[in-house]
Amino acid sequence: INSIVALSPDIAIACGFPYGHQGSGIVLRTADGGMSWSTIKVDQRNDASYCSMVFHPDRTTGYLISNRDGLLRSTDAGLTWHNVKLPSYPGGCWVATHKVISIPDPNTVIIGGDRAIVRSDDAGKTWQVRALPAGTVNPHNQFSYLRFASPTRGWVNFLGGASLETADGGQTWKPSTAPGEPFSISAKEGWAIN
C-alpha cells in the first residue's frame, strides 16, 4: 500500500502494488472504519499497479495513477474508476512515485510526469501540458513529490535530483528556496524536511 485516503470516519480507500516482484496492484475500500476491506475492481485484466491517489474536498471525486491506464477518476467515492484522456506529454508517470497528483482547489488538478506537468483548471474537463525546464537534474526520471499550495504556487522534487518551485502555475520554474523537501503545504504555511 502506498496511498490511503480517509473519506469519512468509516470510509477509506487504499491502493498500491507489490514492490520487488511481479504481481498486480490493488485498490481496497472499507466502509466500517477498517474492520473489513473489499477489493475494488479497477482493471478488467488484473495486471495494473496503482499509486498517488487523492480526493477533492467533496470526498466523492478522486484521482488515481495506473501504470497501464494512466490517470483514472472516480466520481462516486472510489466505488468505480474510469480512464481520463490526457494530452500527450513528454515522459510519463512512474507508478512507484508516491505523490504525483495535487489538487489545490476544487477546480485545479495537477499531474506530474518526468519532464512535464499536466494541469486542468476546470475540474478535469480540459488539460494543458507545461514542460519543466530543460536540463533539470532528474537522474531517475521520477518525481519524489508534487505539491501545490494554490493553483499558482507549487513545488516538485525529483528522486535524487533537483527541487523546483513555481509561482505562476508551472509556466516557469526556478530552484526551490525551501530549506529541504516541502511535505505539507497550505496557502499560508509550509513545512520542509531537511
N, C-alpha and C positions, 0 to 999 in steps of 0.2 A: 504494500500500500504506500503510495507516495503523495496522495492528496485526499483530504477528507473535509467535508463541508457540513456543518450542522444547519439545517433549515428551520428547525424548531426544537423545543426540548425533547421531542420524541423522534423526529425525523432527521436522518443524516445519510449522506451518500459518500462512499469511499471508492477510490479507483487505484489501479496500479498494475504491475506486471512482475514476473519473476526475474530477478537480477541474476546474471551469470549463467543461465542455462536456457534452453529452449522451452517454450511454453507460451500459452496465450495469456493475455491480461484479463482483468476482471473489473467489473463495476458492481458494487454492492449497495444495498439500501436497507435501512432499518426504519421501522415505524413505531418501535416500542422502546426507544431510548437505548438501543444497543443490546437488548436481551437476545434478539434474534436478527439475522441478516438474510436477505434473499438476493440472488444474483439477478441483475438486470441484463437482459439480452440486448446487446447493442449491435453486435456484428453477426450476421447470419452464418458466417463461416467459422466463427470462434477462433480466429487466428490473429487478432489485433492486440496491441498493447495500448495502455491509456495513461495519461498524466495531466497535470496542470488544470484541474477542474476549479472553476469559480462560478458564483451565482450573483446575480443582481441583488440589490437590497430587497426587492419584492419576494425573493426566495422561491420564485417559480421559474424564472428564466435563467438558464445556466449554460456554460460552455465547457467543452472537454476536448483535449487533443488525442487523436488516434494516429498511430504510426501508419495505418493503412488507409484510413478515410479522411485524414486531415482534421479540420475543425468540425465538431458536432455541437448542436444546440438542442436543449430541452426547454419546452415551454410549459411543462406540467410537473415541476419539482423533481425532475430526474427519473420519472417513470419510463419515458421514451426519449430517444435521441435521434436526430436527423442531421444529415450532412449539410454544411453551409458552403455554398460555392464562393470561393475566394478568387481574386485575380491571381494570375501567375506572378511569382516574385522570386528573386534570386535566393537560392538556398532553400532550406526547409526548416522544419521544427524537429529537433531530435527528441524522441519521446522520453528519454531519461531525464530531461530537464524538468525541474520541479515547478518552476513558476514562469510561464511564458504567456500568460493571459492576464491583462489588467483591465479592470472595469472601474474607472474613477468616478463615473456618474451614470445615471440610468440610460443615457444615450450613447456613451462612448465605450467602445470595446477595442482593445489594442492587443495584437498578437505579435510575438517576436519570432523571427527566423534567424538564421545565422548571419545574414548580411542585410536584412531589412526588417521593418515593422510593417504590419498591415493594420490599418485602423478604419473603424466605422464611427461616424458621428451621428448616425440615425438608427441606433439600436440594431445594427446588423443588416440593414436593407441594402446599403451600398458600401463599398470598400475602396480604400486608396492605399497604394504602396508608397512607403517612404524609405528610401535607401539609407543605410548607415554609412558613415564616411569611409571612403576607400582607404585602405592601409590600416584599418583598425586592428589592433593586436587581438586575435581570436584563434589561438593555436589549435583548438579542438573543434572549431566551427560549431560552438554550442553556447547558448545563454546559460548563465547561472541563475539570473533572475531578470525580471522586467517589472518595474513598479512605476505607476503614475499616481501622483497625489491629486492631480486635477487633470482636465483634458489637455492642458499645455505643459505642465511640469512633470518630468519623468526621469527615470534612471534605468540604465541597463548595465549589467556586468557580464563579462564573458568568462567561462571556465578557464582559469589560468591566464587571463588576458586583461584587457582594458576595462575600465569603468567609465561610462559616459553619462552626461546629463543633457537635457533639453529644456528650454523654457518656452518653446513655440510648437509643442505637439509633435515633435520629431522632424520638423522641417530642417533644423540644424542641430548639430551635436557638438559638445566640447568635452574635454576630460573632466571627470567629476571632481568637485571640490569637497565632497562628503569625506569625513575622516574614517573611511572604511567602507563596508558594503551596507547601504541602507536596507533595513529589513522590515520596518514598519513605518509607514508614512501616512500622514493626513495632510489636508491642505495647509495646516498651520504648524505641524510638528513632524519631526523625523528623528529616527534613531539609526545609528550605524554601528556595526561590529567591526572592530579593528583587529 
